[in-house]
Amino acid sequence: MRRYLVKLPRIMVIILIAGITFGGLSSCQSKKKLAKEKAAAAYNTKVQQAKKDLTAMLNGTTDWTLDQQFKRLDTIKSYNIDEQDVKDLIVKVENKLKVEKAQAERKAEEERLRKAEAAKKKAEQAKFNVINERFATIAHAGSYAEADNMINQTLNIFVTPDVPVLIIIDQVDGVNDYDRPTTASRFLNYLKDIKAYNYAVESVKRNAEGKITELELIKK
């Protein structure tokens, strides 16, 4: 190569070297330009997808869970997109998700309390099984004599035969609607006559000795 260069005029050598150098610089600049264009295109795609996802979350049109929406929001925030419309969407979506999270937590707590109350009530109902069984035995006695005998035994769990018996016939929003009040004695004799027990003990009040002072039943 040097032999050929020596034979060329000096000016031609300079032109040749300059051409090679310029060509190299031009090629390098083209690669940088292409890389820059690719980066810009990738950024634009990321921005457009972020806008699309944020708008969908804001409108509630995604099938993502709340946790998935929070994760997607965090990912978009990590892009640090410097566009005001994206920033505004991020604020709106973040506020919306916070409200939904608070609502979900409140519902979960309400459900937990409901289940706890139901479990408590079930446990309390189990304590009343003996009373319910006594009443059912009176109702299904084989004869009036047998029923009368059971009534006399059952009245011993009450302070007096005139202890009030309240019967719930309906419950609306925690408010009870009662049938006409009766007494322990009248109610037990009523069971003897109709030969059916379609009630369940709802609550019991007792004195210091454990005897019933008030009985609340609910109609099934």
MODELLER restraints for C-alpha pairs under 7 A, 6 or more apart:
rsr = mdl.restraints
at = mdl.atoms
rsr.add(forms.Gaussian(group=physical.xy_distance, feature=features.Distance(at['CA:5:A'], at['CA:13:A']), mean=6.54, stdev=0.5))
rsr.add(forms.Gaussian(group=physical.xy_distance, feature=features.Distance(at['CA:50:A'], at['CA:76:A']), mean=6.24, stdev=0.5))
rsr.add(forms.Gaussian(group=physical.xy_distance, feature=features.Distance(at['CA:51:A'], at['CA:86:A']), mean=6.24, stdev=0.5))
rsr.add(forms.Gaussian(group=physical.xy_distance, feature=features.Distance(at['CA:54:A'], at['CA:89:A']), mean=6.23, stdev=0.5))
rsr.add(forms.Gaussian(group=physical.xy_distance, feature=features.Distance(at['CA:54:A'], at['CA:90:A']), mean=6.84, stdev=0.5))
rsr.add(forms.Gaussian(group=physical.xy_distance, feature=features.Distance(at['CA:54:A'], at['CA:93:A']), mean=6.62, stdev=0.5))
rsr.add(forms.Gaussian(group=physical.xy_distance, feature=features.Distance(at['CA:56:A'], at['CA:62:A']), mean=5.86, stdev=0.5))
rsr.add(forms.Gaussian(group=physical.xy_distance, feature=features.Distance(at['CA:57:A'], at['CA:93:A']), mean=6.63, stdev=0.5))
rsr.add(forms.Gaussian(group=physical.xy_distance, feature=features.Distance(at['CA:58:A'], at['CA:93:A']), mean=5.33, stdev=0.5))
rsr.add(forms.Gaussian(group=physical.xy_distance, feature=features.Distance(at['CA:128:A'], at['CA:201:A']), mean=6.27, stdev=0.5))
rsr.add(forms.Gaussian(group=physical.xy_distance, feature=features.Distance(at['CA:132:A'], at['CA:200:A']), mean=6.41, stdev=0.5))
rsr.add(forms.Gaussian(group=physical.xy_distance, feature=features.Distance(at['CA:132:A'], at['CA:201:A']), mean=6.62, stdev=0.5))
rsr.add(forms.Gaussian(group=physical.xy_distance, feature=features.Distance(at['CA:134:A'], at['CA:154:A']), mean=6.93, stdev=0.5))
rsr.add(forms.Gaussian(group=physical.xy_distance, feature=features.Distance(at['CA:135:A'], at['CA:197:A']), mean=6.84, stdev=0.5))
rsr.add(forms.Gaussian(group=physical.xy_distance, feature=features.Distance(at['CA:136:A'], at['CA:197:A']), mean=5.44, stdev=0.5))
rsr.add(forms.Gaussian(group=physical.xy_distance, feature=features.Distance(at['CA:138:A'], at['CA:147:A']), mean=4.97, stdev=0.5))
rsr.add(forms.Gaussian(group=physical.xy_distance, feature=features.Distance(at['CA:138:A'], at['CA:150:A']), mean=5.99, stdev=0.5))
rsr.add(forms.Gaussian(group=physical.xy_distance, feature=features.Distance(at['CA:138:A'], at['CA:151:A']), mean=6.71, stdev=0.5))
rsr.add(forms.Gaussian(group=physical.xy_distance, feature=features.Distance(at['CA:138:A'], at['CA:191:A']), mean=6.62, stdev=0.5))
rsr.add(forms.Gaussian(group=physical.xy_distance, feature=features.Distance(at['CA:138:A'], at['CA:192:A']), mean=5.87, stdev=0.5))
rsr.add(forms.Gaussian(group=physical.xy_distance, feature=features.Distance(at['CA:139:A'], at['CA:191:A']), mean=4.86, stdev=0.5))
rsr.add(forms.Gaussian(group=physical.xy_distance, feature=features.Distance(at['CA:139:A'], at['CA:192:A']), mean=4.92, stdev=0.5))
rsr.add(forms.Gaussian(group=physical.xy_distance, feature=features.Distance(at['CA:139:A'], at['CA:195:A']), mean=4.27, stdev=0.5))
rsr.add(forms.Gaussian(group=physical.xy_distance, feature=features.Distance(at['CA:139:A'], at['CA:196:A']), mean=4.98, stdev=0.5))
rsr.add(forms.Gaussian(group=physical.xy_distance, feature=features.Distance(at['CA:139:A'], at['CA:197:A']), mean=5.93, stdev=0.5))
rsr.add(forms.Gaussian(group=physical.xy_distance, feature=features.Distance(at['CA:140:A'], at['CA:195:A']), mean=5.51, stdev=0.5))
rsr.add(forms.Gaussian(group=physical.xy_distance, feature=features.Distance(at['CA:140:A'], at['CA:196:A']), mean=6.59, stdev=0.5))
rsr.add(forms.Gaussian(group=physical.xy_distance, feature=features.Distance(at['CA:141:A'], at['CA:147:A']), mean=5.27, stdev=0.5))
rsr.add(forms.Gaussian(group=physical.xy_distance, feature=features.Distance(at['CA:147:A'], at['CA:192:A']), mean=6.20, stdev=0.5))
rsr.add(forms.Gaussian(group=physical.xy_distance, feature=features.Distance(at['CA:151:A'], at['CA:188:A']), mean=6.33, stdev=0.5))
rsr.add(forms.Gaussian(group=physical.xy_distance, feature=features.Distance(at['CA:155:A'], at['CA:161:A']), mean=6.13, stdev=0.5))
rsr.add(forms.Gaussian(group=physical.xy_distance, feature=features.Distance(at['CA:157:A'], at['CA:211:A']), mean=5.43, stdev=0.5))
rsr.add(forms.Gaussian(group=physical.xy_distance, feature=features.Distance(at['CA:157:A'], at['CA:212:A']), mean=6.20, stdev=0.5))
rsr.add(forms.Gaussian(group=physical.xy_distance, feature=features.Distance(at['CA:158:A'], at['CA:211:A']), mean=5.16, stdev=0.5))
rsr.add(forms.Gaussian(group=physical.xy_distance, feature=features.Distance(at['CA:158:A'], at['CA:212:A']), mean=4.50, stdev=0.5))
rsr.add(forms.Gaussian(group=physical.xy_distance, feature=features.Distance(at['CA:158:A'], at['CA:213:A']), mean=6.42, stdev=0.5))
rsr.add(forms.Gaussian(group=physical.xy_distance, feature=features.Distance(at['CA:159:A'], at['CA:211:A']), mean=5.41, stdev=0.5))
rsr.add(forms.Gaussian(group=physical.xy_distance, feature=features.Distance(at['CA:159:A'], at['CA:212:A']), mean=5.78, stdev=0.5))
rsr.add(forms.Gaussian(group=physical.xy_distance, feature=features.Distance(at['CA:159:A'], at['CA:213:A']), mean=5.88, stdev=0.5))
rsr.add(forms.Gaussian(group=physical.xy_distance, feature=features.Distance(at['CA:161:A'], at['CA:183:A']), mean=6.89, stdev=0.5))
rsr.add(forms.Gaussian(group=physical.xy_distance, feature=features.Distance(at['CA:161:A'], at['CA:184:A']), mean=5.44, stdev=0.5))
rsr.add(forms.Gaussian(group=physical.xy_distance, feature=features.Distance(at['CA:161:A'], at['CA:185:A']), mean=5.00, stdev=0.5))
rsr.add(forms.Gaussian(group=physical.xy_distance, feature=features.Distance(at['CA:162:A'], at['CA:183:A']), mean=5.00, stdev=0.5))
rsr.add(forms.Gaussian(group=physical.xy_distance, feature=features.Distance(at['CA:162:A'], at['CA:184:A']), mean=5.84, stdev=0.5))
rsr.add(forms.Gaussian(group=physical.xy_distance, feature=features.Distance(at['CA:162:A'], at['CA:185:A']), mean=6.41, stdev=0.5))
rsr.add(forms.Gaussian(group=physical.xy_distance, feature=features.Distance(at['CA:163:A'], at['CA:183:A']), mean=5.39, stdev=0.5))
rsr.add(forms.Gaussian(group=physical.xy_distance, feature=features.Distance(at['CA:163:A'], at['CA:184:A']), mean=5.55, stdev=0.5))
rsr.add(forms.Gaussian(group=physical.xy_distance, feature=features.Distance(at['CA:163:A'], at['CA:213:A']), mean=5.74, stdev=0.5))
rsr.add(forms.Gaussian(group=physical.xy_distance, feature=features.Distance(at['CA:163:A'], at['CA:214:A']), mean=5.82, stdev=0.5))
rsr.add(forms.Gaussian(group=physical.xy_distance, feature=features.Distance(at['CA:164:A'], at['CA:181:A']), mean=6.86, stdev=0.5))
rsr.add(forms.Gaussian(group=physical.xy_distance, feature=features.Distance(at['CA:164:A'], at['CA:182:A']), mean=5.91, stdev=0.5))
rsr.add(forms.Gaussian(group=physical.xy_distance, feature=features.Distance(at['CA:164:A'], at['CA:183:A']), mean=4.56, stdev=0.5))
rsr.add(forms.Gaussian(group=physical.xy_distance, feature=features.Distance(at['CA:164:A'], at['CA:184:A']), mean=6.36, stdev=0.5))
rsr.add(forms.Gaussian(group=physical.xy_distance, feature=features.Distance(at['CA:164:A'], at['CA:214:A']), mean=5.40, stdev=0.5))
rsr.add(forms.Gaussian(group=physical.xy_distance, feature=features.Distance(at['CA:164:A'], at['CA:215:A']), mean=6.49, stdev=0.5))
rsr.add(forms.Gaussian(group=physical.xy_distance, feature=features.Distance(at['CA:165:A'], at['CA:181:A']), mean=6.17, stdev=0.5))
rsr.add(forms.Gaussian(group=physical.xy_distance, feature=features.Distance(at['CA:165:A'], at['CA:182:A']), mean=5.25, stdev=0.5))
rsr.add(forms.Gaussian(group=physical.xy_distance, feature=features.Distance(at['CA:165:A'], at['CA:183:A']), mean=5.06, stdev=0.5))
rsr.add(forms.Gaussian(group=physical.xy_distance, feature=features.Distance(at['CA:165:A'], at['CA:184:A']), mean=5.88, stdev=0.5))
rsr.add(forms.Gaussian(group=physical.xy_distance, feature=features.Distance(at['CA:165:A'], at['CA:214:A']), mean=6.22, stdev=0.5))
rsr.add(forms.Gaussian(group=physical.xy_distance, feature=features.Distance(at['CA:165:A'], at['CA:215:A']), mean=4.86, stdev=0.5))
rsr.add(forms.Gaussian(group=physical.xy_distance, feature=features.Distance(at['CA:165:A'], at['CA:216:A']), mean=5.83, stdev=0.5))
rsr.add(forms.Gaussian(group=physical.xy_distance, feature=features.Distance(at['CA:166:A'], at['CA:178:A']), mean=6.76, stdev=0.5))
rsr.add(forms.Gaussian(group=physical.xy_distance, feature=features.Distance(at['CA:166:A'], at['CA:181:A']), mean=5.35, stdev=0.5))
rsr.add(forms.Gaussian(group=physical.xy_distance, feature=features.Distance(at['CA:166:A'], at['CA:182:A']), mean=6.70, stdev=0.5))
rsr.add(forms.Gaussian(group=physical.xy_distance, feature=features.Distance(at['CA:166:A'], at['CA:215:A']), mean=6.22, stdev=0.5))
rsr.add(forms.Gaussian(group=physical.xy_distance, feature=features.Distance(at['CA:166:A'], at['CA:216:A']), mean=4.69, stdev=0.5))
rsr.add(forms.Gaussian(group=physical.xy_distance, feature=features.Distance(at['CA:166:A'], at['CA:217:A']), mean=6.09, stdev=0.5))
rsr.add(forms.Gaussian(group=physical.xy_distance, feature=features.Distance(at['CA:167:A'], at['CA:178:A']), mean=5.47, stdev=0.5))
rsr.add(forms.Gaussian(group=physical.xy_distance, feature=features.Distance(at['CA:167:A'], at['CA:179:A']), mean=5.47, stdev=0.5))
rsr.add(forms.Gaussian(group=physical.xy_distance, feature=features.Distance(at['CA:167:A'], at['CA:216:A']), mean=5.89, stdev=0.5))
rsr.add(forms.Gaussian(group=physical.xy_distance, feature=features.Distance(at['CA:167:A'], at['CA:217:A']), mean=4.75, stdev=0.5))
rsr.add(forms.Gaussian(group=physical.xy_distance, feature=features.Distance(at['CA:167:A'], at['CA:218:A']), mean=5.50, stdev=0.5))
rsr.add(forms.Gaussian(group=physical.xy_distance, feature=features.Distance(at['CA:167:A'], at['CA:219:A']), mean=6.82, stdev=0.5))
rsr.add(forms.Gaussian(group=physical.xy_distance, feature=features.Distance(at['CA:168:A'], at['CA:176:A']), mean=6.18, stdev=0.5))
rsr.add(forms.Gaussian(group=physical.xy_distance, feature=features.Distance(at['CA:168:A'], at['CA:177:A']), mean=5.72, stdev=0.5))
rsr.add(forms.Gaussian(group=physical.xy_distance, feature=features.Distance(at['CA:168:A'], at['CA:178:A']), mean=4.44, stdev=0.5))
rsr.add(forms.Gaussian(group=physical.xy_distance, feature=features.Distance(at['CA:168:A'], at['CA:179:A']), mean=6.26, stdev=0.5))
rsr.add(forms.Gaussian(group=physical.xy_distance, feature=features.Distance(at['CA:168:A'], at['CA:217:A']), mean=6.03, stdev=0.5))
rsr.add(forms.Gaussian(group=physical.xy_distance, feature=features.Distance(at['CA:168:A'], at['CA:218:A']), mean=4.50, stdev=0.5))
rsr.add(forms.Gaussian(group=physical.xy_distance, feature=features.Distance(at['CA:168:A'], at['CA:219:A']), mean=6.07, stdev=0.5))
rsr.add(forms.Gaussian(group=physical.xy_distance, feature=features.Distance(at['CA:169:A'], at['CA:177:A']), mean=5.79, stdev=0.5))
rsr.add(forms.Gaussian(group=physical.xy_distance, feature=features.Distance(at['CA:169:A'], at['CA:178:A']), mean=5.49, stdev=0.5))
rsr.add(forms.Gaussian(group=physical.xy_distance, feature=features.Distance(at['CA:169:A'], at['CA:179:A']), mean=6.09, stdev=0.5))
rsr.add(forms.Gaussian(group=physical.xy_distance, feature=features.Distance(at['CA:169:A'], at['CA:218:A']), mean=6.33, stdev=0.5))
rsr.add(forms.Gaussian(group=physical.xy_distance, feature=features.Distance(at['CA:169:A'], at['CA:219:A']), mean=5.54, stdev=0.5))
rsr.add(forms.Gaussian(group=physical.xy_distance, feature=features.Distance(at['CA:170:A'], at['CA:176:A']), mean=5.93, stdev=0.5))
rsr.add(forms.Gaussian(group=physical.xy_distance, feature=features.Distance(at['CA:170:A'], at['CA:177:A']), mean=5.03, stdev=0.5))
rsr.add(forms.Gaussian(group=physical.xy_distance, feature=features.Distance(at['CA:171:A'], at['CA:177:A']), mean=6.11, stdev=0.5))
rsr.add(forms.Gaussian(group=physical.xy_distance, feature=features.Distance(at['CA:191:A'], at['CA:197:A']), mean=6.42, stdev=0.5))
rsr.add(forms.Gaussian(group=physical.xy_distance, feature=features.Distance(at['CA:198:A'], at['CA:219:A']), mean=6.18, stdev=0.5))
rsr.add(forms.Gaussian(group=physical.xy_distance, feature=features.Distance(at['CA:198:A'], at['CA:220:A']), mean=5.62, stdev=0.5))
rsr.add(forms.Gaussian(group=physical.xy_distance, feature=features.Distance(at['CA:199:A'], at['CA:217:A']), mean=6.25, stdev=0.5))
rsr.add(forms.Gaussian(group=physical.xy_distance, feature=features.Distance(at['CA:199:A'], at['CA:218:A']), mean=5.49, stdev=0.5))
rsr.add(forms.Gaussian(group=physical.xy_distance, feature=features.Distance(at['CA:199:A'], at['CA:219:A']), mean=4.52, stdev=0.5))
rsr.add(forms.Gaussian(group=physical.xy_distance, feature=features.Distance(at['CA:199:A'], at['CA:220:A']), mean=5.31, stdev=0.5))
rsr.add(forms.Gaussian(group=physical.xy_distance, feature=features.Distance(at['CA:200:A'], at['CA:217:A']), mean=5.52, stdev=0.5))
rsr.add(forms.Gaussian(group=physical.xy_distance, feature=features.Distance(at['CA:200:A'], at['CA:218:A']), mean=5.45, stdev=0.5))
rsr.add(forms.Gaussian(group=physical.xy_distance, feature=features.Distance(at['CA:200:A'], at['CA:219:A']), mean=6.68, stdev=0.5))
rsr.add(forms.Gaussian(group=physical.xy_distance, feature=features.Distance(at['CA:201:A'], at['CA:216:A']), mean=6.13, stdev=0.5))
rsr.add(forms.Gaussian(group=physical.xy_distance, feature=features.Distance(at['CA:201:A'], at['CA:217:A']), mean=4.46, stdev=0.5))
rsr.add(forms.Gaussian(group=physical.xy_distance, feature=features.Distance(at['CA:201:A'], at['CA:218:A']), mean=6.40, stdev=0.5))
rsr.add(forms.Gaussian(group=physical.xy_distance, feature=features.Distance(at['CA:202:A'], at['CA:216:A']), mean=5.41, stdev=0.5))
rsr.add(forms.Gaussian(group=physical.xy_distance, feature=features.Distance(at['CA:202:A'], at['CA:217:A']), mean=4.97, stdev=0.5))
rsr.add(forms.Gaussian(group=physical.xy_distance, feature=features.Distance(at['CA:202:A'], at['CA:218:A']), mean=5.96, stdev=0.5))
rsr.add(forms.Gaussian(group=physical.xy_distance, feature=features.Distance(at['CA:203:A'], at['CA:215:A']), mean=6.25, stdev=0.5))
rsr.add(forms.Gaussian(group=physical.xy_distance, feature=features.Distance(at['CA:203:A'], at['CA:216:A']), mean=5.09, stdev=0.5))
rsr.add(forms.Gaussian(group=physical.xy_distance, feature=features.Distance(at['CA:203:A'], at['CA:217:A']), mean=6.99, stdev=0.5))
rsr.add(forms.Gaussian(group=physical.xy_distance, feature=features.Distance(at['CA:204:A'], at['CA:212:A']), mean=6.70, stdev=0.5))
rsr.add(forms.Gaussian(group=physical.xy_distance, feature=features.Distance(at['CA:204:A'], at['CA:214:A']), mean=5.97, stdev=0.5))
rsr.add(forms.Gaussian(group=physical.xy_distance, feature=features.Distance(at['CA:204:A'], at['CA:215:A']), mean=4.86, stdev=0.5))
rsr.add(forms.Gaussian(group=physical.xy_distance, feature=features.Distance(at['CA:204:A'], at['CA:216:A']), mean=6.23, stdev=0.5))
rsr.add(forms.Gaussian(group=physical.xy_distance, feature=features.Distance(at['CA:205:A'], at['CA:212:A']), mean=5.70, stdev=0.5))
rsr.add(forms.Gaussian(group=physical.xy_distance, feature=features.Distance(at['CA:205:A'], at['CA:213:A']), mean=5.46, stdev=0.5))
rsr.add(forms.Gaussian(group=physical.xy_distance, feature=features.Distance(at['CA:205:A'], at['CA:214:A']), mean=5.06, stdev=0.5))
rsr.add(forms.Gaussian(group=physical.xy_distance, feature=features.Distance(at['CA:205:A'], at['CA:215:A']), mean=6.50, stdev=0.5))
rsr.add(forms.Gaussian(group=physical.xy_distance, feature=features.Distance(at['CA:206:A'], at['CA:212:A']), mean=4.32, stdev=0.5))
rsr.add(forms.Gaussian(group=physical.xy_distance, feature=features.Distance(at['CA:206:A'], at['CA:213:A']), mean=5.15, stdev=0.5))
rsr.add(forms.Gaussian(group=physical.xy_distance, feature=features.Distance(at['CA:207:A'], at['CA:213:A']), mean=6.39, stdev=0.5))
